[in-house]
Amino acid sequence: MCNVTRYQKNMSILYIDHEINNLNSFKASFRRDATVYVADSTDAGMKILKEQQIDVIFADHQMPDMTGLEFFKMVSGEFPESIRVLMTGQAYSAEFKHAEVRGYFHSYISKPWDEQDLRRLIVAHSV
């Protein structure tokens, strides 16, 4: 198991996904390690970003109101200090590669996500 004591003190994480079960699982997995905010829409995620200092943003790509990639394109300029992680069940495409090169997101995680992979990613970005 990953050593969570290596997390940055008071790290805050936002997870955006329209699937409530995913939100509940994520929050249950990480609530002891960081301050976790969850949002079931990109609008709710944007509201949290405007009200809280967020260190890491995870967003599902397949959202009903806008894709995770569209959301990251929108917030990357306004919240450049946040690490942005795209989560999707889709294959890594040319569109994703182009967006990553442009800096819209920093990492890509395949769904269904693995808790230990997410922990390693969080630790890597928190040091």
TAFENLIN-V832079 format. One record per helix or strand. SS is the DSSP state (2 for helix, 1 for strand). FROM is the first residue (numbers start at 0). TO is the last residue. Records with the same first field share a line. If there is no record, write none. Layout:
SS=FROM-TO ; FROM-TO
//
This chain:
2=3-5 ; 19-29 ; 41-50 ; 67-74 ; 93-100 ; 114-125
1=11-15 ; 34-38 ; 55-59 ; 82-87 ; 106-109
//
